[in-house]
Amino acid sequence: MFFVSARNEVDNQLHTAIVKQLIDDWTVITAIGYSGGGQFDEFCGAFKWDDETMDFFGYFSKLYHDPDLWENHFSNGNTIEGEYPISNSIKETINNSSNFIWSGLIQYDSDSNIRVIRDQHLVQLTKNLSAQSSDWDADIVDWVSNKIWGLNFRFDW
């Protein structure tokens, strides 16, 4: 599942690209987004619903969309910084998501330092300057975008 949005109507400059994949009971979110001033931030996380606390818990990185270790653990409304291992299956999912972002959704022009949306998705952009896969749903991503990640794109609840 993916979601991609443009910064404006004039060109194909990227605002935010998100890939969401489900693996076992985990929702894995990989994202790159414009944070203003010509800068981009990255995010990666794996989250799961906890029936006991009636809240999500999981691991995330605000610095990388393809981390080697998780930088944070979230549980019971609290974030604990540290280094946490990533399981092989989730790491493979992250790698696949990262590859899809760069080969399927966006490309980087190193000469101009600009990230652009690939042409096949430009034709799909809606009035709100976004495109998404037919199976996209913002479930969990909306919670993460409002509670945890450093990207400035937010989904409404």
N, CA and C of each residue as an Amber inpcrd file, in Angstrom:
protein
   471
   0.8500000  -1.1700000   0.0000000   0.0000000   0.0000000   0.0000000
   0.8950000   1.2330000   0.0000000   0.5000000   2.2350000  -0.7790000
   1.3130000   3.4420000  -0.7860000   0.4480000   4.6920000  -0.8790000
   1.0490000   5.7880000  -0.4470000   0.4750000   7.1240000  -0.5380000
   1.6200000   8.0470000  -0.9310000   1.3800000   8.9450000  -1.8900000
   2.3910000   9.9070000  -2.2910000   1.7110000  11.2530000  -2.5240000
   2.3710000  12.3280000  -2.1170000   1.8010000  13.6600000  -2.3300000
   2.8670000  14.6130000  -2.8510000   2.3980000  15.6050000  -3.6210000
   3.2810000  16.6130000  -4.2160000   3.2650000  17.8740000  -3.3700000
   4.3190000  18.6740000  -3.5240000   4.4140000  19.9280000  -2.7690000
   3.5570000  21.0280000  -3.3550000   3.3570000  21.0040000  -4.6780000
   2.5470000  22.0630000  -5.2980000   2.0020000  21.5750000  -6.6280000
   1.2070000  22.3980000  -7.2740000   0.5660000  22.0270000  -8.5330000
   1.4630000  22.2460000  -9.7440000   2.5580000  22.9590000  -9.5950000
   3.3760000  23.3760000 -10.7240000   4.3150000  22.2770000 -11.2120000
   4.9470000  21.5730000 -10.3090000   5.9250000  20.5710000 -10.7220000
   5.6990000  19.2660000  -9.9770000   6.5760000  18.3340000 -10.1650000
   6.4060000  17.0140000  -9.5500000   7.2630000  16.8170000  -8.2990000
   7.5730000  17.9030000  -7.6000000   8.3780000  17.7780000  -6.3830000
   7.6150000  17.0330000  -5.2940000   8.3190000  16.1270000  -4.6620000
   7.7380000  15.3040000  -3.6110000   7.4390000  16.1150000  -2.3550000
   6.3010000  15.8320000  -1.7480000   6.0480000  16.2750000  -0.3840000
   6.2290000  15.0860000   0.5430000   5.4570000  14.0090000   0.3510000
   5.5290000  12.8580000   1.2330000   5.2930000  11.5740000   0.4480000
   6.0690000  10.5550000   0.7580000   5.8760000   9.2120000   0.2030000
   5.8290000   8.2370000   1.3700000   4.7980000   7.4000000   1.3950000
   4.6070000   6.4460000   2.4880000   4.2930000   5.0760000   1.8940000
   4.9490000   4.0680000   2.4120000   4.6110000   2.6890000   2.0740000
   4.2230000   1.9980000   3.3720000   3.0880000   1.3310000   3.3330000
   2.5820000   0.6120000   4.5010000   2.4280000  -0.8540000   4.1110000
   2.9990000  -1.7370000   4.9340000   2.8680000  -3.1650000   4.6910000
   2.4850000  -3.8730000   5.9790000   1.7010000  -4.9150000   5.8310000
   1.2990000  -5.7200000   6.9690000   2.0980000  -7.0110000   6.9490000
   2.6850000  -7.3570000   8.0890000   3.4230000  -8.6000000   8.2200000
   3.0910000  -9.1960000   9.5860000   2.4830000 -10.3570000   9.5530000
   1.9640000 -10.9840000  10.7670000   1.0020000  -9.9950000  11.4200000
   1.2030000  -9.6490000  12.6780000   0.3220000  -8.6910000  13.3590000
   0.8830000  -7.2740000  13.3300000   1.9970000  -7.0770000  12.6400000
   2.6830000  -5.7860000  12.6170000   2.2920000  -4.9750000  11.3900000
   2.1870000  -3.6640000  11.5800000   2.0500000  -2.7230000  10.4730000
   3.3710000  -1.9890000  10.3600000   4.0170000  -2.1340000   9.2130000
   5.3220000  -1.5220000   8.9770000   5.1200000  -0.3040000   8.0870000
   5.5940000   0.8520000   8.5500000   5.4310000   2.1140000   7.8380000
   6.8120000   2.6620000   7.4970000   7.0170000   2.9600000   6.2260000
   8.2700000   3.5290000   5.7490000   7.9200000   4.8180000   5.0260000
   8.5770000   5.9390000   5.3850000   8.1650000   7.2250000   4.8150000
   9.3310000   8.1980000   4.6700000   9.1780000   9.0680000   3.6720000
  10.0780000  10.1920000   3.4460000   9.1760000  11.3970000   3.2130000
   9.4610000  12.5200000   3.8750000   8.5800000  13.6690000   3.7220000
   9.2870000  14.9980000   3.8390000   8.7570000  15.9740000   3.1340000
   9.2800000  17.3330000   3.1610000   9.0030000  17.9510000   4.5240000
  10.0370000  18.5720000   5.1000000   9.8620000  19.1660000   6.4240000
  10.0470000  20.6770000   6.4140000  10.1970000  21.2640000   5.2140000
  10.3360000  22.7090000   5.1020000  11.7810000  23.1210000   4.9140000
  11.9700000  24.2830000   4.3490000  13.3070000  24.8290000   4.1640000
  14.1940000  23.9840000   3.2730000  13.5880000  23.2440000   2.3470000
  14.3460000  22.3950000   1.4480000  14.8320000  21.0970000   2.0790000
  14.3780000  20.8000000   3.2770000  14.8300000  19.6100000   4.0020000
  13.7800000  18.5030000   3.9840000  14.2610000  17.2700000   4.0350000
  13.3890000  16.1040000   4.1230000  13.7080000  15.3310000   5.3880000
  12.6770000  14.7580000   5.9800000  12.8250000  13.8880000   7.1350000
  12.3990000  12.4920000   6.7180000  12.8270000  11.5160000   7.4880000
  12.5080000  10.1270000   7.1950000  11.8850000   9.4940000   8.4280000
  11.1480000   8.4190000   8.1900000  10.5060000   7.7070000   9.2860000
  10.3520000   6.2440000   8.9060000  10.5160000   5.3910000   9.8960000
  10.2320000   3.9710000   9.7260000   9.7450000   3.4430000  11.0670000
   8.7240000   2.6270000  11.0450000   8.2300000   2.0620000  12.2860000
   7.4540000   0.7860000  12.0610000   7.3560000   0.0000000  13.1080000
   6.5510000  -1.2210000  13.1090000   5.6730000  -1.1630000  14.3580000
   4.3690000  -1.2820000  14.1490000   3.4170000  -1.1020000  15.2480000
   2.4050000  -2.2330000  15.2770000   1.9080000  -2.4660000  16.4790000
   0.9680000  -3.5530000  16.7090000  -0.0280000  -3.0950000  17.7770000
  -1.2570000  -3.5520000  17.6790000  -2.2850000  -3.2220000  18.6570000
  -2.1370000  -4.1260000  19.8790000  -2.2330000  -3.5280000  21.0770000
  -2.1610000  -4.2730000  22.3280000  -3.5580000  -4.2800000  22.9490000
  -4.1850000  -5.4570000  23.0050000  -5.5390000  -5.5760000  23.5480000
  -5.6020000  -5.2490000  25.0400000  -4.5040000  -5.4510000  25.7610000
  -4.5080000  -5.1690000  27.1940000  -4.5240000  -3.6710000  27.4830000
  -3.6730000  -2.9060000  26.7950000  -3.5970000  -1.4650000  27.0490000
  -4.5470000  -0.6780000  26.1560000  -5.1230000  -1.3520000  25.1560000
  -6.0260000  -0.7130000  24.1810000  -5.3190000   0.4500000  23.4760000
  -4.0560000   0.2030000  23.1120000  -3.2510000   1.2080000  22.4340000
  -2.2270000   0.4880000  21.5650000  -1.6110000   1.2290000  20.6710000
  -0.5480000   0.6650000  19.8490000   0.7630000   0.6540000  20.6200000
   1.6070000  -0.2860000  20.2740000   2.9830000  -0.2820000  20.7550000
   3.8670000  -0.6650000  19.5740000   5.1450000  -0.3640000  19.6950000
   6.0380000  -0.7360000  18.6140000   7.3690000  -0.0310000  18.6970000
   8.0460000  -0.0540000  17.5640000   9.3960000   0.4750000  17.4530000
   9.4490000   1.4280000  16.2720000  10.3440000   2.4230000  16.3590000
  10.4350000   3.3510000  15.2430000  11.7660000   4.0780000  15.2160000
  12.0280000   4.6700000  14.0580000  13.1850000   5.5210000  13.8320000
  12.6970000   6.7800000  13.1500000  13.0360000   7.9380000  13.6850000
  12.6750000   9.2160000  13.0600000  13.7810000   9.7200000  12.1360000
  14.9170000   9.0480000  12.1360000  16.0480000   9.5390000  11.3600000
  16.2190000   8.8170000  10.0300000  15.7130000   7.6040000   9.9170000
  15.9730000   6.8030000   8.7260000  14.6960000   6.1030000   8.2560000
  14.5620000   5.9770000   6.9320000  13.4510000   5.1960000   6.4070000
  13.8640000   3.7380000   6.2180000  15.1390000   3.4340000   6.4480000
  15.6330000   2.0560000   6.3510000  16.6810000   1.7920000   7.4440000
  16.2750000   1.8350000   8.7180000  17.2470000   1.7080000   9.8110000
  17.8160000   0.3000000   9.9410000  19.0000000   0.2210000  10.5490000
  19.5950000  -1.0750000  10.8800000  19.1550000  -1.5280000  12.2720000
  18.8450000  -0.5730000  13.1270000  18.3140000  -0.8300000  14.4670000
  17.1940000   0.1680000  14.7270000  16.2040000  -0.2330000  15.5240000
  15.1980000   0.7320000  15.9600000  15.8390000   1.6800000  16.9540000
  15.4450000   2.9460000  16.9200000  15.9850000   3.9530000  17.8280000
  15.0680000   4.2440000  18.9990000  13.8130000   3.8030000  18.8880000
  12.8230000   4.1090000  19.9240000  11.8500000   2.9530000  20.0850000
  11.3800000   2.7880000  21.3110000  10.3080000   1.8360000  21.6040000
   9.1440000   2.6490000  22.1770000   7.9330000   2.3970000  21.6720000
   6.7460000   3.1010000  22.1380000   5.8080000   2.0920000  22.7810000
   5.3960000   2.3740000  24.0270000   4.4680000   1.5060000  24.7290000
   3.8030000   2.3000000  25.8450000   2.5280000   2.0540000  26.0690000
   1.7740000   2.7170000  27.1350000   1.8880000   4.2330000  27.0670000
   1.9360000   4.7850000  25.8710000   1.9960000   6.2310000  25.6970000
   3.3650000   6.8390000  25.9160000   4.3730000   6.0070000  26.1360000
   5.7230000   6.5020000  26.4140000   6.7010000   6.0330000  25.3470000
   7.6590000   6.9020000  25.0350000   8.7260000   6.5570000  24.1110000
  10.0220000   6.4120000  24.8880000  10.7070000   5.3010000  24.6550000
  11.9900000   5.0430000  25.2980000  13.0480000   4.9580000  24.2110000
  14.0540000   5.8400000  24.2910000  15.1360000   5.8180000  23.3170000
  16.1050000   4.7010000  23.6420000  16.7110000   4.1490000  22.6080000
  17.6890000   3.0880000  22.7870000  17.9750000   2.4310000  21.4520000
  18.6400000   1.3130000  21.4910000  18.8830000   0.5280000  20.2880000
  18.1840000  -0.8060000  20.4570000  17.2720000  -1.0860000  19.5190000
  16.4760000  -2.2940000  19.5850000  16.6290000  -3.0560000  18.2690000
  16.8500000  -4.3620000  18.3290000  17.0340000  -5.1250000  17.0910000
  15.7540000  -5.1700000  16.2600000  15.9390000  -5.3050000  14.9520000
  14.8280000  -5.4460000  14.0190000  14.8120000  -6.9040000  13.5760000
  13.6620000  -7.5480000  13.6640000  13.5750000  -8.9480000  13.2480000
  13.8870000  -9.0630000  11.7570000  14.3490000 -10.2310000  11.3510000
  14.7020000 -10.4500000   9.9480000  13.5140000 -10.2340000   9.0110000
  12.3300000 -10.6910000   9.4130000  11.1600000 -10.5450000   8.5420000
  10.7450000  -9.0850000   8.3930000  10.8280000  -8.3200000   9.4690000
  10.4830000  -6.8970000   9.3740000  11.5750000  -6.1420000   8.6250000
  12.8380000  -6.4960000   8.8240000  13.9230000  -5.8450000   8.0800000
  13.7640000  -6.0920000   6.5770000  13.3770000  -7.2880000   6.1960000
  13.1330000  -7.5870000   4.7830000  11.9720000  -6.7470000   4.2430000
  10.9310000  -6.5870000   5.0430000   9.7920000  -5.7530000   4.6560000
  10.2270000  -4.2990000   4.4900000  11.0410000  -3.7990000   5.4050000
  11.5520000  -2.4230000   5.3170000  12.3830000  -2.2610000   4.0410000
  13.2600000  -3.2170000   3.7660000  14.0770000  -3.1500000   2.5530000
  13.2140000  -3.1200000   1.3010000  12.1850000  -3.9660000   1.2570000
  11.2710000  -3.9810000   0.1090000  10.5380000  -2.6480000  -0.0280000
  10.1000000  -2.0980000   1.0940000   9.3980000  -0.8030000   1.0650000
  10.3190000   0.3070000   0.5880000  11.5380000   0.3240000   1.1030000
  12.5090000   1.3370000   0.7040000  12.8180000   1.2260000  -0.7860000
  13.0210000   0.0100000  -1.2640000  13.2680000  -0.1920000  -2.6980000
  12.0910000   0.2900000  -3.5250000  10.8650000   0.0290000  -3.0680000
   9.6850000   0.4710000  -3.7980000   9.5860000   1.9950000  -3.8270000
   9.8840000   2.6410000  -2.7010000   9.8560000   4.1110000  -2.6720000
  10.7620000   4.6710000  -3.7550000  12.0060000   4.1650000  -3.8220000
  12.9900000   4.7360000  -4.7470000  12.8330000   4.2390000  -6.1840000
  12.3230000   3.0490000  -6.3880000  12.1870000   2.5580000  -7.7640000
  10.7860000   2.7480000  -8.3260000   9.7940000   2.8700000  -7.4490000
   8.4220000   2.9560000  -7.9250000   7.7190000   4.2800000  -7.6970000
   8.0950000   5.0010000  -6.6380000   7.3610000   6.2210000  -6.2940000
   8.1280000   7.5010000  -6.5970000   9.3920000   7.5580000  -6.2000000
  10.1360000   8.8100000  -6.3220000  11.5230000   8.5650000  -6.8970000
  12.1380000   9.6400000  -7.3110000  13.5410000   9.5990000  -7.7090000
  14.2080000  10.8660000  -7.2110000  15.5180000  10.7870000  -7.0910000
  16.3040000  11.8820000  -6.5430000  17.2280000  12.4180000  -7.6220000
  17.1750000  13.7170000  -7.8160000  18.0730000  14.3860000  -8.7580000
  19.1980000  15.0020000  -7.9290000  20.3600000  14.3710000  -7.9420000
  21.4630000  14.8320000  -7.1070000  22.0170000  16.1830000  -7.5540000
  21.8730000  16.5240000  -8.8320000  22.3640000  17.8160000  -9.3100000
  21.5690000  18.9730000  -8.7070000  20.2580000  18.8040000  -8.6060000
  19.4130000  19.8760000  -8.0730000  18.9890000  19.6310000  -6.6220000
  19.3560000  18.4550000  -6.0710000  18.9780000  18.0930000  -4.7130000
  17.4530000  18.0950000  -4.5390000  16.7540000  17.5660000  -5.5460000
  15.2930000  17.5480000  -5.5310000  14.7890000  16.1120000  -5.6370000
  13.7960000  15.7960000  -4.8320000  13.0980000  14.5120000  -4.9230000
  11.8150000  14.7580000  -5.6960000  11.5740000  13.9400000  -6.7090000
  10.3860000  14.1260000  -7.5440000   9.5620000  12.8470000  -7.5890000
   8.2800000  13.0190000  -7.8230000   7.3650000  11.8890000  -7.9710000
   7.5240000  11.3420000  -9.3850000   7.5900000  10.0460000  -9.4930000
   7.7330000   9.4140000 -10.8080000   6.4750000   9.6760000 -11.6550000
   6.6770000   9.7880000 -12.9590000   5.6240000  10.1860000 -13.8890000
   4.3470000   9.3670000 -13.7860000   4.4460000   8.0570000 -13.6030000
   3.2380000   7.2240000 -13.5800000   2.3000000   7.5990000 -12.4380000
   2.8110000   8.2280000 -11.3970000   1.9550000   8.6390000 -10.2760000
   1.5020000  10.0890000 -10.4070000   2.2130000  10.8700000 -11.1950000
   1.8020000  12.2610000 -11.4160000   0.4300000  12.3330000 -12.0570000
   0.1570000  11.4500000 -12.9910000  -1.1400000  11.4740000 -13.6810000
  -2.2790000  11.0880000 -12.7580000  -1.9600000  10.4560000 -11.6290000
  -2.9770000  10.0330000 -10.6670000  -3.2540000  11.0680000  -9.5810000
  -2.4670000  12.1410000  -9.5270000  -2.6490000  13.1060000  -8.4520000
  -4.0560000  13.6980000  -8.4650000  -4.6620000  13.7520000  -7.3030000
  -6.0040000  14.2970000  -7.1490000  -5.9230000  15.8000000  -6.8610000
  -7.0690000  16.4040000  -6.6120000  -7.1050000  17.8380000  -6.2920000
  -6.2880000  18.1760000  -5.0490000  -6.1800000  17.2470000  -4.1320000
  -5.3800000  17.5170000  -2.9340000  -3.9160000  17.1140000  -3.1400000
  -3.5140000  16.9550000  -4.4100000  -2.1310000  16.6940000  -4.8160000
  -1.5870000  15.3810000  -4.2630000  -2.4240000  14.3580000  -4.1960000
  -1.9640000  13.0640000  -3.7090000  -2.4380000  11.9370000  -4.6150000
  -1.7430000  10.8330000  -4.5400000  -2.1170000   9.6060000  -5.2420000
  -1.8900000   8.4610000  -4.2660000  -2.6200000   7.3940000  -4.4600000
  -2.4850000   6.2670000  -3.5570000  -2.8390000   4.9730000  -4.2720000
  -2.3780000   3.8720000  -3.7260000  -2.7220000   2.5700000  -4.2860000
  -4.1940000   2.2860000  -4.0010000  -4.7840000   1.4000000  -4.7630000
  -6.2090000   1.0950000  -4.6020000  -6.5090000   0.4630000  -3.2450000
  -5.5150000  -0.1600000  -2.6240000  -5.7260000  -0.7960000  -1.3230000
  -5.2770000   0.0700000  -0.1420000  -4.9170000   1.3340000  -0.4080000
  -4.4350000   2.2280000   0.6600000  -5.5150000   2.4960000   1.6830000
  -5.1400000   2.4190000   2.9430000  -5.9570000   2.9590000   4.0240000
  -4.9950000   3.5760000   5.0300000  -5.4270000   4.6500000   5.6220000
  -4.5530000   5.3950000   6.5350000  -4.6170000   4.8660000   7.9580000
  -5.3150000   3.7510000   8.1660000  -5.4020000   3.1700000   9.4960000
  -4.0000000   2.9360000  10.0480000  -3.7720000   3.2710000  11.2380000
  -2.5110000   3.2410000  11.9810000  -1.5860000   4.3730000  11.5240000
  -1.4850000   4.6060000  10.2130000  -0.6550000   5.7100000   9.7300000
  -1.1790000   7.0320000  10.2800000  -2.5130000   7.1740000  10.3570000
  -3.0750000   8.4170000  10.9010000  -2.6670000   8.6000000  12.3600000
  -2.7110000   7.5350000  13.1290000  -2.3170000   7.6020000  14.5320000
  -0.8370000   7.9650000  14.6470000   0.0190000   7.2540000  13.8830000
   1.4580000   7.5010000  13.9170000   1.7720000   8.9260000  13.4770000
   1.0910000   9.4130000  12.4350000   1.3890000  10.7530000  11.9130000
   1.0200000  11.8500000  12.9090000   0.0860000  11.5830000  13.7620000
  -0.3240000  12.5770000  14.7520000   0.3690000  12.4170000  16.1070000
   0.9130000  11.2490000  16.3930000   1.4970000  10.9800000  17.7060000
   3.0170000  10.9010000  17.7170000   3.6210000  10.4030000  16.6170000
   5.0230000  10.0210000  16.7190000   5.9350000  10.6650000  15.6960000
   5.6430000  10.5650000  14.4120000   6.6930000  10.8820000  13.4470000
   6.9910000  12.3570000  13.3460000   8.1850000  12.6640000  12.8060000
   8.6450000  14.0260000  12.6800000   8.2590000  14.6890000  11.3630000
   7.6070000  13.9610000  10.4670000   7.2020000  14.5400000   9.1910000
   6.1000000  15.5650000   9.4210000   6.0090000  16.5720000   8.5500000
   4.9870000  17.5850000   8.7930000   3.6630000  17.2610000   8.1170000
   3.5690000  16.1810000   7.3520000   2.2920000  15.7580000   6.7660000
   1.5120000  14.9990000   7.8310000   0.2570000  15.3540000   8.0040000
  -0.6070000  14.6860000   8.9940000  -1.8630000  14.1900000   8.3170000
  -2.3150000  13.0230000   8.7550000  -3.5920000  12.4930000   8.3160000
  -4.6220000  12.8760000   9.3510000  -5.8160000  13.2050000   8.8940000
  -6.9000000  13.5310000   9.8250000  -7.4170000  12.2750000  10.4770000
  -7.8590000  12.4170000  11.6850000  -8.4300000  11.2820000  12.4110000
  -9.8940000  11.1880000  12.0890000
